[in-house]
Amino acid sequence: MIRYLNVTILLILGGSKVTAQNSRTGSWDILALNTKIKKNVSLYLESQTRSQSVTSNFYYHELKGGIQYNLLNNNSLFFGTGDYVTYPFPGNYKTPASTKEFRMWEQFVFNSYVGRVQLEQRYRVEQRWINGVYSNRFRFRLNPIIPINHSTIKPKTLYASAFEEIFFTDNVPYFLRSRFFVGTGYKFSNSFTLQGGFIRQFDNNIVTGGSGKNFAQLLLSFTIDKTVRKQAPSQGAID
């Protein structure tokens, strides 16, 4: 029990340690690649960097990927794994790293539609090894996506997107983090989508009550798939 409590405190303090040291807006840059290999099966690869300031003090990077099985009505199952590294303040990848994490996760994405609005619900279960110590984490995200200049998402479509995500663990104090995003994107073609926006992340802390940090996010998403897709650009696997 003491070991699991220590893991929980490490997760909470580890996330707050970064955000509390710099109140300026940081950057959150994502490059995603999705490749369809069979009718219902896709491979996914993503890389990320994050910084304390918009253009400097990079303190975090990750590389992850997985396999997705597409169900009916644009729903999907996903299994992923990745490597995540956090560096001490002020960043710029100054070694040694403060946190090294290996992670696996399973998720289910459920889509429903209200008129032209797509409501994407993502349920994710994570198995994490942080500096060699194991822990579980559970995430839920609700993401409405709204096409603006067309009734559906297709090439040359501008869209709005927002989500709220909450993070839990199976040990006290259970609630770990919340993450809010709002932004817009443009689907240039069936192969390329560009999205930008604002993220507010809050990390819970049982000692101080928690702290938050703002990020400007930029996402470049590439899809290798000859099938014409008109549904909204799902963020199911992203982040």
HELIX and SHEET records of a PDB file:
HELIX    1   1 ILE A    2  ALA A   20  1                                  19    
HELIX    2   2 LEU A   72  ASN A   74  5                                   3    
SHEET    1   A12 GLY A  26  LYS A  36  0                                        
SHEET    2   A12 VAL A  41  SER A  51 -1                                        
SHEET    3   A12 PHE A  58  ASN A  70 -1                                        
SHEET    4   A12 SER A  76  THR A  86 -1                                        
SHEET    5   A12 THR A  99  VAL A 114 -1                                        
SHEET    6   A12 VAL A 117  ILE A 130 -1                                        
SHEET    7   A12 VAL A 133  PRO A 147 -1                                        
SHEET    8   A12 THR A 157  PHE A 168 -1                                        
SHEET    9   A12 PHE A 175  LYS A 187 -1                                        
SHEET   10   A12 PHE A 192  ASP A 203 -1                                        
SHEET   11   A12 SER A 211  ILE A 224 -1                                        
SHEET   12   A12 GLY A  26  LYS A  36  1                                        
END                                                                             
